[in-house]
Amino acid sequence: MGISGASGVCYGIRLLEVLAEMGSVTHLVMTDAARKIIEIETEEGPLEVEMMADRVYSARDFTASIASGSNIFDAMVVAPCSMRTLAGIANGVSDTLITRAADVCLKERRKLILVTRESPLSLVHLKNMVAATEAGAIILPPCPGFYSKPESIEEMVDVVVGRILDLLGVEHDLYKRWRTPLSGNAYNDENQIEKR
């Protein structure tokens, strides 16, 4: 799990919380900018976020186990993924442990999910997203659906985190999934009785 220096650290923090609750083993790398943004955007401090992970590495620790393809791990998520981090991943510039671990995912054909955070997007950003996708990454901008009628920021965050878990193949019940509307309300299971 990488948390880079972009607005939206709540996505990475919530994902760590959910994975910890599920008993998943997580390895965390945060950039210096991410640490500052955690203090600006959340009530948690960087140390509290680190406590959610099983292993924590410095962003400059290239001796970390996750820097090597010989170390087996299932997948990597960078949430949020700054445009700086995206550029490094898309162009194979392994100058931080986040970009190096992402490079390991790409070369070893492991799942890499980038929760890119920027708006509006420049042509450079879009080209880097294409390059990362062509290399094997999955680009998941944090765009929650509103068909589940979220009532809080936390519920909107859970929609995005739920989509990340879907891509990881992890079962969860963080958000209400789309259902074909039968009586004007697509989200109430009581209305899902099909009439045949």
Backbone as numpy.savetxt, mean C-alpha at the origin, in Angstrom:
# Nx Ny Nz CAx CAy CAz Cx Cy Cz
6.97 -3.88 3.70 6.13 -2.71 3.70 7.01 -1.48 3.70
6.77 -0.62 2.72 7.50 0.64 2.68 6.53 1.79 2.89
6.93 2.76 3.67 6.17 4.01 3.81 7.11 5.11 3.39
6.78 5.77 2.27 7.66 6.83 1.78 7.05 8.19 2.05
7.78 9.24 1.68 7.41 10.59 2.07 6.37 11.25 1.19
5.14 10.79 1.29 4.03 11.41 0.58 2.86 11.50 1.54
1.95 12.41 1.25 0.73 12.48 2.05 -0.02 11.16 1.88
-0.68 10.73 2.95 -1.43 9.48 2.90 -0.77 8.35 3.67
0.04 8.71 4.68 0.68 7.68 5.50 -0.36 6.82 6.22
-1.59 7.31 6.31 -2.66 6.55 6.96 -2.88 5.20 6.28
-2.64 5.12 4.97 -2.83 3.85 4.26 -1.82 2.81 4.72
-0.57 3.19 4.82 0.45 2.26 5.27 0.25 1.86 6.73
-0.10 2.83 7.56 -0.32 2.54 8.98 -1.48 1.59 9.17
-2.59 1.85 8.49 -3.76 0.97 8.62 -3.46 -0.43 8.10
-2.72 -0.52 7.01 -2.36 -1.83 6.48 -1.52 -2.60 7.50
-0.56 -1.94 8.13 0.23 -2.59 9.18 -0.65 -3.07 10.32
-1.61 -2.23 10.74 -2.52 -2.62 11.83 -3.29 -3.89 11.47
-3.86 -3.90 10.28 -4.69 -5.04 9.87 -3.84 -6.30 9.74
-2.67 -6.18 9.13 -1.81 -7.36 8.98 -1.35 -7.89 10.34
-1.09 -6.99 11.29 -0.71 -7.42 12.64 -1.86 -8.17 13.31
-3.08 -7.65 13.15 -4.25 -8.32 13.71 -4.44 -9.71 13.12
-4.07 -9.88 11.86 -4.22 -11.17 11.18 -3.06 -12.13 11.46
-2.03 -11.65 12.14 -0.89 -12.50 12.46 0.13 -12.60 11.35
0.07 -11.71 10.36 1.05 -11.72 9.28 2.38 -11.15 9.78
3.47 -11.67 9.25 4.80 -11.16 9.58 5.11 -10.01 8.64
5.45 -8.86 9.22 5.72 -7.68 8.40 7.11 -7.12 8.68
7.73 -6.64 7.61 9.02 -5.96 7.68 8.76 -4.54 7.20
9.22 -3.55 7.93 8.89 -2.15 7.65 10.14 -1.32 7.38
10.03 -0.48 6.34 11.04 0.53 6.05 10.30 1.85 5.88
10.75 2.88 6.61 10.19 4.22 6.46 11.30 5.19 6.10
10.99 6.10 5.17 11.96 7.14 4.85 11.92 8.22 5.92
12.93 9.07 5.94 12.95 10.18 6.90 11.76 11.11 6.66
11.44 11.35 5.39 10.28 12.20 5.08 8.98 11.56 5.58
8.86 10.25 5.49 7.66 9.56 5.99 7.51 9.77 7.49
8.61 9.73 8.22 8.58 9.94 9.67 8.02 11.32 10.01
8.44 12.32 9.24 7.95 13.67 9.48 6.47 13.78 9.14
6.06 13.16 8.05 4.66 13.24 7.63 3.75 12.49 8.61
4.23 11.40 9.19 3.46 10.69 10.22 3.13 11.65 11.36
4.11 12.45 11.77 3.88 13.40 12.86 2.92 14.52 12.46
2.93 14.89 11.18 2.06 15.97 10.70 0.62 15.48 10.50
0.46 14.29 9.92 -0.87 13.84 9.48 -1.61 12.94 10.46
-0.93 12.39 11.46 -1.58 11.42 12.33 -1.37 11.75 13.80
-2.05 11.01 14.64 -1.87 11.13 16.08 -0.75 10.22 16.57
-0.29 9.28 15.71 0.80 8.39 16.08 2.13 9.05 15.83
3.14 8.52 16.50 4.51 8.91 16.20 5.19 7.79 15.44
6.33 8.05 14.80 7.03 7.01 14.04 7.33 5.76 14.87
7.68 5.94 16.15 7.99 4.78 16.99 6.75 3.90 17.17
5.59 4.52 17.35 4.35 3.74 17.49 4.06 2.94 16.23
4.34 3.53 15.08 4.14 2.82 13.81 5.13 1.66 13.71
6.36 1.90 14.08 7.36 0.82 14.04 6.96 -0.36 14.92
6.30 -0.08 16.05 5.90 -1.15 16.96 4.87 -2.09 16.34
4.20 -1.66 15.28 3.21 -2.51 14.61 3.87 -3.59 13.75
5.13 -3.40 13.36 5.82 -4.33 12.47 6.65 -5.34 13.27
6.92 -6.47 12.64 7.76 -7.49 13.28 9.24 -7.13 13.18
9.63 -6.54 12.04 11.01 -6.12 11.83 11.00 -4.72 11.26
11.94 -3.88 11.67 12.04 -2.51 11.17 13.49 -2.28 10.74
13.63 -1.64 9.58 14.95 -1.37 9.04 15.10 0.12 8.74
16.31 0.60 8.83 16.63 1.95 8.39 16.51 2.01 6.86
16.10 3.15 6.35 15.98 3.31 4.90 17.33 3.21 4.19
18.42 3.27 4.94 19.77 3.18 4.35 20.47 1.87 4.68
19.77 0.91 5.25 20.38 -0.36 5.66 20.33 -1.37 4.51
21.37 -1.34 3.69 21.42 -2.26 2.55 21.90 -3.66 2.95
22.19 -3.87 4.24 22.51 -5.21 4.72 21.26 -5.93 5.21
20.11 -5.27 5.18 18.85 -5.88 5.64 18.52 -7.11 4.80
17.89 -8.08 5.40 17.56 -9.32 4.70 16.70 -9.07 3.46
15.80 -8.08 3.51 14.90 -7.83 2.38 15.61 -7.19 1.19
16.90 -6.86 1.34 17.67 -6.30 0.23 18.21 -7.39 -0.68
18.01 -8.64 -0.32 18.55 -9.75 -1.10 17.46 -10.63 -1.69
17.65 -11.02 -2.92 16.70 -11.94 -3.57 16.72 -13.32 -2.95
17.78 -13.66 -2.21 17.84 -14.97 -1.57 16.93 -15.05 -0.34
16.47 -13.90 0.13 15.53 -13.86 1.26 14.12 -13.99 0.69
13.39 -14.95 1.19 12.05 -15.23 0.65 11.00 -14.43 1.43
10.24 -13.63 0.69 9.06 -12.97 1.26 8.01 -12.94 0.17
6.76 -12.83 0.58 5.65 -13.00 -0.36 5.43 -11.81 -1.28
5.45 -10.61 -0.73 5.06 -9.44 -1.51 5.56 -8.19 -0.81
5.47 -7.07 -1.53 5.83 -5.78 -0.96 4.77 -4.76 -1.34
4.44 -3.90 -0.37 3.53 -2.79 -0.60 4.26 -1.51 -0.20
4.20 -0.49 -1.04 4.71 0.83 -0.68 3.50 1.74 -0.60
3.15 2.13 0.64 1.93 2.91 0.86 2.17 3.96 1.94
2.20 5.23 1.58 2.07 5.75 0.22 3.39 5.64 -0.52
3.29 5.71 -1.84 4.47 5.71 -2.69 4.62 7.09 -3.29
5.63 7.81 -2.86 5.88 9.16 -3.39 6.32 9.06 -4.85
6.24 10.16 -5.56 6.69 10.19 -6.95 8.20 10.00 -7.03
8.93 10.41 -6.01 10.38 10.18 -5.94 10.68 8.70 -5.82
9.93 8.01 -4.96 10.13 6.57 -4.79 9.68 5.83 -6.04
8.57 6.22 -6.61 8.11 5.63 -7.87 9.19 5.75 -8.95
9.78 6.95 -9.08 10.81 7.17 -10.11 11.99 6.24 -9.89
12.40 6.08 -8.63 13.51 5.17 -8.34 13.18 3.74 -8.72
11.98 3.28 -8.36 11.57 1.91 -8.68 11.45 1.72 -10.19
10.81 2.67 -10.87 10.57 2.55 -12.30 11.86 2.54 -13.11
12.89 3.18 -12.58 14.14 3.32 -13.33 15.29 2.52 -12.74
14.98 1.64 -11.79 15.99 0.75 -11.24 17.06 1.43 -10.42
16.71 2.55 -9.78 17.67 3.28 -8.94 17.46 2.85 -7.50
18.30 1.96 -7.02 18.15 1.39 -5.68 18.96 2.18 -4.67
18.52 3.41 -4.40 19.29 4.29 -3.51 18.75 4.31 -2.09
17.64 3.63 -1.83 17.13 3.45 -0.47 16.75 1.98 -0.32
16.52 1.55 0.89 16.12 0.16 1.09 14.74 -0.10 0.49
13.88 0.92 0.47 12.56 0.72 -0.17 12.74 0.42 -1.66
13.53 1.24 -2.36 13.69 1.01 -3.79 14.48 -0.27 -4.07
15.41 -0.63 -3.19 16.15 -1.88 -3.36 15.24 -3.09 -3.16
14.43 -3.08 -2.10 13.52 -4.21 -1.86 12.49 -4.32 -2.99
12.05 -3.17 -3.51 11.13 -3.19 -4.65 11.81 -3.79 -5.87
13.08 -3.45 -6.08 13.85 -4.02 -7.18 13.96 -5.54 -7.03
14.14 -5.99 -5.79 14.18 -7.43 -5.52 12.85 -8.07 -5.94
11.74 -7.44 -5.58 10.43 -7.98 -5.97 10.33 -8.11 -7.48
10.75 -7.09 -8.19 10.63 -7.12 -9.65 11.52 -8.18 -10.26
12.76 -8.28 -9.82 13.68 -9.24 -10.43 13.33 -10.68 -10.05
12.74 -10.86 -8.86 12.37 -12.20 -8.41 10.92 -12.55 -8.78
10.25 -11.64 -9.49 8.86 -11.84 -9.93 7.90 -12.03 -8.76
8.10 -11.20 -7.74 7.18 -11.20 -6.59 6.23 -10.03 -6.72
5.12 -10.09 -6.03 4.11 -9.04 -6.13 4.62 -7.75 -5.48
4.46 -6.65 -6.22 4.85 -5.32 -5.74 3.69 -4.38 -6.00
3.13 -3.81 -4.93 1.97 -2.92 -5.04 2.42 -1.52 -4.61
2.21 -0.55 -5.50 2.60 0.83 -5.24 1.36 1.69 -5.11
1.13 2.21 -3.91 -0.03 3.07 -3.64 0.44 4.51 -3.88
0.41 4.88 -5.15 0.97 6.16 -5.57 0.10 7.33 -5.12
0.77 8.37 -4.61 0.06 9.51 -4.04 0.56 10.81 -4.64
-0.19 11.33 -5.59 0.09 12.64 -6.16 -1.11 13.05 -7.00
-1.34 14.34 -7.09 -2.44 14.83 -7.93 -2.28 16.32 -8.12
-2.39 16.82 -9.34 -2.55 16.06 -10.58 -1.24 15.38 -10.97
-1.30 14.53 -11.97 -0.13 13.78 -12.41 0.50 14.45 -13.63
1.83 14.55 -13.61 2.55 15.07 -14.76 2.82 13.91 -15.73
3.27 14.25 -16.93 3.62 13.21 -17.90 4.76 12.35 -17.38
5.69 12.94 -16.65 6.79 12.17 -16.05 6.24 11.13 -15.07
5.29 11.54 -14.22 4.68 10.60 -13.28 4.02 9.45 -14.03
3.24 9.79 -15.06 2.52 8.77 -15.82 3.48 7.81 -16.51
4.57 8.34 -17.08 5.55 7.47 -17.73 6.22 6.55 -16.73
6.50 7.07 -15.53 7.09 6.21 -14.49 6.12 5.13 -14.05
4.82 5.45 -14.00 3.82 4.42 -13.67 3.78 3.34 -14.74
3.84 3.75 -15.99 3.87 2.79 -17.10 5.11 1.91 -17.00
6.28 2.54 -16.78 7.53 1.78 -16.68 7.48 0.78 -15.53
6.96 1.21 -14.37 6.86 0.30 -13.22 5.90 -0.84 -13.52
4.79 -0.53 -14.19 3.82 -1.57 -14.55 4.44 -2.55 -15.53
5.13 -2.05 -16.52 5.78 -2.94 -17.50 6.83 -3.83 -16.84
7.44 -3.34 -15.77 8.43 -4.14 -15.03 7.78 -5.17 -14.12
6.46 -5.04 -13.88 5.76 -6.03 -13.07 5.06 -5.51 -11.84
5.18 -4.22 -11.56 4.51 -3.66 -10.38 3.02 -3.45 -10.65
2.26 -3.33 -9.59 0.84 -2.98 -9.66 0.68 -1.58 -9.10
0.11 -0.68 -9.89 -0.13 0.69 -9.44 -1.54 0.76 -8.89
-1.67 1.16 -7.62 -2.98 1.25 -6.97 -3.13 2.65 -6.37
-3.58 3.62 -7.15 -3.82 4.94 -6.56 -4.91 4.83 -5.48
-4.79 5.54 -4.38 -5.78 5.43 -3.31 -7.07 6.16 -3.67
-7.88 5.51 -4.47 -9.16 6.08 -4.94 -10.29 5.22 -4.41
-10.83 5.53 -3.25 -11.90 4.68 -2.69 -13.18 4.80 -3.49
-13.89 3.67 -3.61 -15.22 3.71 -4.19 -16.19 4.25 -3.16
-17.25 4.88 -3.62 -18.22 5.47 -2.69 -19.56 4.74 -2.71
-19.64 3.63 -3.45 -20.89 2.87 -3.49 -21.22 2.22 -2.16
-20.21 2.05 -1.30 -20.48 1.48 0.03 -20.89 2.55 1.03
-20.99 3.81 0.55 -21.43 4.94 1.37 -20.61 5.09 2.66
-19.29 5.26 2.52 -18.46 5.43 3.73 -18.89 6.66 4.51
-18.87 6.53 5.82 -19.34 7.61 6.69 -18.19 8.32 7.41
-16.97 7.90 7.17 -15.83 8.53 7.84 -14.58 8.38 6.98
-13.57 9.15 7.32 -12.28 9.01 6.64 -11.74 7.61 6.87
-11.92 7.08 8.06 -11.42 5.74 8.37 -12.04 4.70 7.45
-13.33 4.84 7.16 -13.99 3.88 6.26 -13.47 4.02 4.84
-13.15 5.24 4.41 -12.57 5.43 3.08 -11.17 4.83 3.01
-10.40 4.98 4.07 -9.07 4.37 4.14 -9.19 2.86 4.07
-10.18 2.30 4.77 -10.37 0.85 4.77 -10.72 0.30 3.38
-11.41 1.09 2.57 -11.70 0.65 1.20 -10.39 0.46 0.44
-9.49 1.41 0.55 -8.20 1.32 -0.14 -7.36 0.18 0.43
-7.30 0.08 1.74 -6.53 -1.00 2.37 -7.14 -2.36 2.00
-8.45 -2.42 1.94 -9.11 -3.66 1.52 -8.74 -4.06 0.10
-8.62 -3.09 -0.79 -8.21 -3.37 -2.18 -6.77 -3.88 -2.21
-5.90 -3.33 -1.34 -4.53 -3.84 -1.25 -4.55 -5.29 -0.80
-5.34 -5.58 0.24 -5.43 -6.96 0.74 -5.98 -7.89 -0.33
-6.94 -7.41 -1.12 -7.46 -8.23 -2.23 -6.33 -8.63 -3.17
-5.50 -7.66 -3.54 -4.39 -7.95 -4.45 -3.36 -8.89 -3.82
-3.24 -8.83 -2.50 -2.32 -9.73 -1.79 -2.91 -11.12 -1.60
-4.21 -11.27 -1.89 -4.88 -12.55 -1.69 -5.21 -12.84 -0.25
-5.40 -11.77 0.54 -5.70 -11.91 1.97 -7.19 -11.66 2.19
-7.87 -12.61 2.80 -9.31 -12.46 3.07 -9.53 -11.43 4.17
-10.60 -10.66 4.02 -10.91 -9.61 4.98 -12.37 -9.18 4.81
-12.80 -8.32 5.72 -14.15 -7.74 5.60 -14.10 -6.24 5.88
-13.08 -5.58 5.34 -12.87 -4.15 5.63 -13.87 -3.24 4.93
-14.40 -3.67 3.80 -15.32 -2.80 3.08 -16.42 -3.64 2.42
-17.51 -2.96 2.10 -18.63 -3.63 1.44 -18.34 -3.70 -0.05
-18.43 -4.89 -0.61 -18.13 -5.09 -2.02 -19.32 -4.71 -2.89
-19.03 -4.41 -4.13 -20.08 -4.07 -5.09 -21.01 -5.25 -5.29
-22.28 -4.98 -5.28 -23.31 -5.97 -5.59 -24.24 -5.32 -6.61
-24.74 -6.11 -7.53 -25.66 -5.58 -8.52 -26.92 -5.09 -7.83
-27.31 -3.84 -8.06 -28.51 -3.30 -7.41 -29.77 -4.06 -7.86
-30.59 -4.46 -6.89 -31.85 -5.12 -7.21 -33.04 -4.25 -6.85
-32.86 -3.43 -5.81 -33.99 -2.60 -5.40 -33.51 -1.20 -5.02
-32.53 -0.71 -5.75 -32.05 0.64 -5.49 -30.95 0.75 -4.47
-30.65 -0.34 -3.75 -29.60 -0.31 -2.76 -28.67 -1.49 -3.01
-27.51 -1.22 -3.58 -26.59 -2.28 -3.98 -25.79 -2.84 -2.81
-25.95 -2.28 -1.63 -24.99 -2.59 -0.57 -25.60 -3.25 0.65
-26.88 -3.47 0.62 -27.55 -4.11 1.74 -27.83 -5.56 1.36
-27.17 -6.49 2.05 -27.30 -7.89 1.70 -28.74 -8.39 1.75
-29.59 -7.73 2.55 -30.99 -8.14 2.62 -31.69 -7.92 1.28
-31.13 -7.02 0.47 -31.73 -6.73 -0.83 -31.13 -7.57 -1.95
-30.32 -8.56 -1.60 -29.62 -9.32 -2.63 -30.33 -10.63 -2.98
-31.57 -10.78 -2.61 -32.32 -12.00 -2.95 -32.74 -11.91 -4.42
-32.22 -12.80 -5.21 -32.53 -12.74 -6.62 -33.89 -13.35 -6.88
-34.64 -12.68 -7.72 -35.96 -13.19 -8.10 -35.81 -13.90 -9.44
-36.09 -15.17 -9.45 -35.93 -15.97 -10.68 -37.28 -16.47 -11.14
